[in-house]
Amino acid sequence: MTKITIIGSEKSGKTTLAGKLGRKSSVSDVTMYDFAKNERVLTTIDATGYPASLKALLTALNLSDIAILCVPPEGLDPMAAECIIGLDLLGYRHGIVLLTKSDLSYPLALEELKEKLRKITKGTSLENWEYHTVSTTTFEGMEELKEMILALDEKVEAEQRKQDGLPARVVIDQSFNVTGIGCVVLGVVMQGTINAKDKMTAYPVKKDLEIRSIQMHDVDVKSAPAGARVGLALKSVQSRDIERGFIISAGEMVATDFTLECALSKLAKEFKEGDMLHLFTGLQSSPVKVMDISREGEGVESAKPGGRYLLKLSGSKEIAYSMDDRFILANLDEKQRFCAFGLSQ
């Protein structure tokens, strides 16, 4: 199952393109579109709550395997630039840079824009992404775009099959009650394989549960591998106990305070001890206070753009995570909000 997120410039026509990639299935701060062909299922996620909400962007990216960055002929705006920084901090592996509204420009101008974007993204996780052009009025280039997505999905699929044997983890993005069934959640199997009747735990609330049944694409299945988008009927837990971002697994770390080895974006603003930032991991988030900053074992007053620091952060909300999870730090009061990525120590 291919899961892509379509992001970028506000006037790039990205929402129109998302609608052409599938039929609208659910709407919140992220909107999902589904498309099926020849037993291949494509789910496109549009972060409709962004740029007002940075969480909407990170939710869409963390639910997806492939990102499409949309840029119109006018070039980057602050929204698309922030998307590039976010993708780089996430270390996003698979994506396409899509030059939209191609019918409103000229081939030479599109080539110049492509070269400019290549210079901007050099040294980032987008450096080796493919480029493509598409019209948002005639939709010329859409079929080729779908082929590019499916080609990338083959790489994603190969990576995911290597994760099938890992301990199972499911990230939840929706939870609700169904009459006669009880608690039902929607989410993505981030790693491992889940099976009907598996006994697991919901974190960070540490609620024990059993997977009563599994659906993929509205079809009952006995198991689901890494990468699958699933609907799970759960036993021994109520829908009110489960929130977006919760993780179902056999074991997670849970904390409110964190020590992170962080690398700051070169385009971030410096921050100091005592400043309030926002921490994101997966679909979870929490405000945190910077309690201590050190570099190479020495305490420093501030963390500066492009530097690497050990940060001690204190929050009030429990977050579930594993040692391999990547944390993102942001300052929601800045125009460009992303600050850094970090790994737990």
C-alpha positions in Angstrom: 0.0 0.0 0.0 1.5 3.3 -1.1 1.1 6.2 1.4 2.2 9.6 0.1 1.9 13.1 1.5 1.5 16.1 -0.8 3.0 19.3 0.6 4.6 22.6 -0.4 3.7 26.1 -1.6 0.3 27.4 -0.6 -0.6 28.5 -4.2 0.9 25.4 -5.9 -2.4 23.6 -6.5 -1.4 20.8 -4.2 -4.9 20.2 -2.8 -6.3 20.0 -6.4 -3.6 17.5 -7.3 -4.3 15.4 -4.1 -8.0 15.2 -5.3 -6.8 13.9 -8.7 -4.8 11.2 -7.0 -7.8 9.6 -5.3 -11.3 9.9 -3.8 -11.6 11.8 -0.5 -12.1 9.4 2.4 -11.6 11.3 5.7 -11.1 15.0 6.6 -9.6 16.6 9.7 -6.4 18.7 9.9 -5.1 16.1 7.4 -7.3 15.0 4.4 -6.9 11.5 3.0 -7.7 10.4 -0.6 -7.8 6.7 -1.7 -7.0 5.3 -5.2 -7.0 1.6 -6.2 -5.8 0.1 -9.4 -4.6 -3.4 -10.3 -4.6 -4.5 -6.6 -2.4 -1.4 -5.8 -3.8 1.0 -3.2 -2.6 4.6 -3.1 -3.5 6.8 -0.1 -2.6 10.5 -0.5 -2.5 12.7 2.5 -2.9 16.5 2.3 -1.9 18.4 5.4 -4.8 20.8 5.1 -4.3 22.2 8.6 -0.8 23.5 7.6 0.6 26.1 7.7 -1.6 27.2 10.7 -0.6 24.0 12.5 2.9 22.5 12.3 1.5 19.4 13.8 -0.7 18.7 10.8 2.4 18.7 8.5 4.3 16.3 10.8 1.3 14.1 11.1 1.0 13.8 7.3 4.7 13.1 6.9 4.8 10.5 9.7 1.8 8.6 8.3 3.4 8.5 4.8 6.4 6.8 3.1 6.8 9.2 0.2 6.6 13.0 0.1 5.7 15.1 -2.9 7.0 18.7 -2.6 4.9 21.0 -4.8 6.5 24.2 -6.1 4.7 26.6 -8.6 6.4 28.7 -11.3 6.9 31.6 -8.9 9.3 29.4 -6.9 9.6 28.8 -3.2 7.5 30.7 -0.6 8.0 30.5 3.2 5.6 27.6 3.4 7.6 25.4 0.9 10.9 26.5 2.4 9.7 25.4 5.9 8.6 22.1 4.4 12.2 21.5 3.0 13.7 22.2 6.4 11.2 19.8 8.1 11.9 17.0 5.5 15.6 17.4 6.1 15.3 17.3 9.9 13.1 14.2 9.6 15.7 12.6 7.3 12.9 11.9 4.8 14.2 9.2 2.4 11.7 9.0 -0.5 10.2 11.9 -2.4 9.6 13.8 -5.6 10.0 17.6 -6.3 6.9 18.5 -8.4 6.9 21.7 -10.4 3.2 22.5 -10.7 1.2 24.8 -13.0 3.6 23.9 -15.9 1.1 25.2 -18.4 1.6 28.7 -16.9 5.3 28.7 -17.6 7.9 28.0 -20.3 10.3 25.0 -20.6 13.4 27.2 -20.1 11.9 28.9 -17.0 11.0 25.5 -15.5 14.6 24.3 -16.1 15.9 27.4 -14.4 13.6 26.8 -11.4 14.7 23.2 -11.3 18.4 24.2 -11.1 17.7 26.8 -8.5 15.9 24.2 -6.3 18.7 21.7 -6.8 21.2 24.3 -5.4 18.9 25.1 -2.4 18.4 21.4 -1.6 22.0 20.4 -2.0 23.3 18.7 1.2 19.7 18.0 2.4 17.7 14.8 2.3 16.1 16.1 -0.9 19.4 16.3 -2.8 18.8 13.2 -4.9 15.0 13.4 -5.3 13.6 13.2 -8.8 11.9 16.2 -10.5 8.7 16.2 -12.5 6.3 18.8 -14.0 2.5 18.7 -14.1 -0.3 21.0 -15.0 -3.0 21.7 -12.4 -5.5 22.6 -15.2 -5.0 20.1 -18.0 -3.3 17.6 -15.6 -0.7 16.7 -18.2 2.0 14.7 -16.5 -0.4 13.0 -13.9 0.0 9.5 -15.3 3.7 9.8 -15.3 3.6 11.1 -11.7 1.6 8.0 -10.7 4.2 5.8 -12.3 7.0 7.6 -10.5 5.2 7.1 -7.2 4.7 3.4 -7.8 8.4 3.0 -8.7 9.4 4.6 -5.4 6.9 2.4 -3.6 8.8 -0.7 -4.8 11.8 0.6 -2.9 9.7 1.4 0.1 8.1 -2.1 0.0 11.5 -3.7 -0.1 12.6 -1.7 3.0 9.4 -2.6 4.8 9.7 -6.3 4.2 13.0 -6.2 6.2 11.0 -4.8 9.1 8.3 -7.5 9.2 10.2 -9.5 11.8 10.8 -6.6 14.3 8.7 -6.1 17.4 5.3 -4.8 16.2 4.4 -1.1 16.6 1.2 0.6 15.4 0.8 4.3 15.5 -2.8 5.5 15.9 -4.3 8.4 14.0 -8.1 7.9 14.6 -10.1 6.3 17.4 -13.9 5.9 17.6 -16.7 3.6 18.9 -18.7 1.4 16.6 -22.0 0.0 17.8 -21.8 -3.7 18.3 -18.0 -3.8 17.9 -16.7 -1.3 20.5 -13.4 0.5 20.1 -12.0 0.8 16.6 -8.8 2.5 15.7 -7.1 3.5 12.4 -3.4 3.6 12.1 -0.2 2.4 10.4 1.9 -0.6 11.2 5.3 1.2 11.6 7.3 -2.1 12.0 6.7 -5.7 12.7 3.6 -7.8 11.9 0.4 -7.8 13.9 -2.1 -10.6 14.1 -5.7 -11.0 15.2 -5.8 -12.0 18.9 -2.5 -10.5 19.6 -2.3 -9.1 23.2 -0.6 -5.7 23.3 -0.5 -2.4 25.2 -1.5 1.1 24.3 1.1 3.7 25.2 1.6 6.1 26.9 -1.5 5.3 29.0 -0.3 1.7 29.4 -3.7 0.1 28.7 -3.6 -3.6 28.0 -5.7 -4.7 25.0 -6.3 -7.5 22.5 -6.6 -7.1 18.8 -10.1 -8.5 18.1 -9.9 -8.2 14.3 -7.9 -6.5 11.5 -9.1 -4.8 8.3 -7.0 -3.6 5.4 -8.9 -1.6 2.7 -12.2 -2.7 4.3 -11.3 -6.4 4.0 -10.9 -8.6 7.0 -7.4 -10.1 7.3 -5.7 -12.3 9.9 -2.4 -10.3 10.0 -0.9 -7.1 8.7 2.8 -6.4 7.9 5.0 -3.3 8.3 3.7 -0.4 6.3 0.1 -1.5 6.2 -2.7 1.0 6.9 -5.1 -0.8 9.2 -8.4 -0.7 11.0 -8.3 -2.5 14.3 -11.2 -3.6 16.5 -9.8 -3.7 20.0 -10.9 -5.6 23.1 -10.5 -4.5 26.8 -10.1 -0.8 26.0 -12.5 2.1 25.2 -12.2 4.6 22.3 -12.0 7.4 24.9 -8.8 5.9 26.2 -7.0 6.1 22.8 -5.8 9.3 21.2 -4.1 10.2 18.0 -0.4 9.5 18.3 -0.7 6.6 20.8 1.4 3.6 20.0 0.2 0.0 20.3 3.1 -2.4 21.0 4.5 -4.8 23.4 6.7 -2.2 25.1 7.5 1.5 24.9 9.5 4.0 27.0 7.3 6.7 28.5 8.6 10.0 29.8 7.9 13.7 30.3 11.5 14.8 30.4 14.2 14.1 27.8 17.9 14.2 27.2 18.5 14.5 23.4 21.6 14.7 21.2 20.4 17.4 18.8 21.5 18.9 15.5 20.2 22.4 14.8 19.1 23.5 11.4 21.3 26.1 9.8 18.1 28.1 9.3 16.9 28.0 12.8 17.0 30.8 15.4 19.2 30.3 18.4 17.5 29.4 21.7 18.6 29.6 25.3 18.2 27.8 28.6 14.8 28.5 30.0 13.2 28.9 26.5 10.0 27.1 25.7 10.0 24.8 22.6 7.6 22.2 21.2 8.7 18.6 20.9 7.3 16.2 18.3 7.9 12.5 17.8 5.6 10.5 15.5 2.1 11.9 15.9 2.8 13.0 19.5 3.7 16.5 20.7 4.3 18.4 23.9 5.6 21.8 25.0 9.0 21.5 26.7 11.3 23.8 28.6 15.0 23.9 27.8 16.6 23.1 31.2 20.3 22.7 30.1 22.4 23.1 27.0 25.9 21.6 26.6 28.4 21.1 23.8 31.3 18.6 23.9 30.7 18.2 27.7 30.8 21.9 28.4 27.7 24.0 29.5 26.8 26.8 27.1 24.3 29.6 27.3 22.6 29.1 24.0 22.2 26.6 21.1 23.2 28.2 17.7 22.1 27.4 14.2 24.1 24.5 12.6 25.5 23.3 15.9 25.2 20.0 17.7 24.2 20.1 21.4 23.1 17.9 24.3 19.8 19.2 25.5 17.9 18.5 28.7 14.2 19.2 28.2 11.3 19.1 30.7 7.7 18.7 29.8 4.4 17.9 31.5 2.8 15.5 29.0 3.8 11.8 28.8 5.3 10.8 25.5 5.8 7.2 24.3 8.9 6.4 22.3 11.6 3.9 21.5 15.4 4.6 21.4 15.3 4.7 17.6 12.7 7.4 17.3 13.6 10.8 15.9 12.5 13.9 17.8 11.8 17.2 16.2 12.1 20.5 18.1 10.2 23.6 17.0 9.7 27.2 18.2 6.0 27.9 17.3 6.5 31.7 17.8 9.0 32.0 14.9 8.1 32.5 11.2 10.3 29.4 10.3 9.4 27.2 13.2 11.6 24.1 12.9 14.7 24.1 15.1 16.4 20.7 15.3 16.2 17.0 15.3 17.4 14.8 18.2 17.9 11.3 19.4 17.3 10.1 22.9 20.3 9.5 25.1 
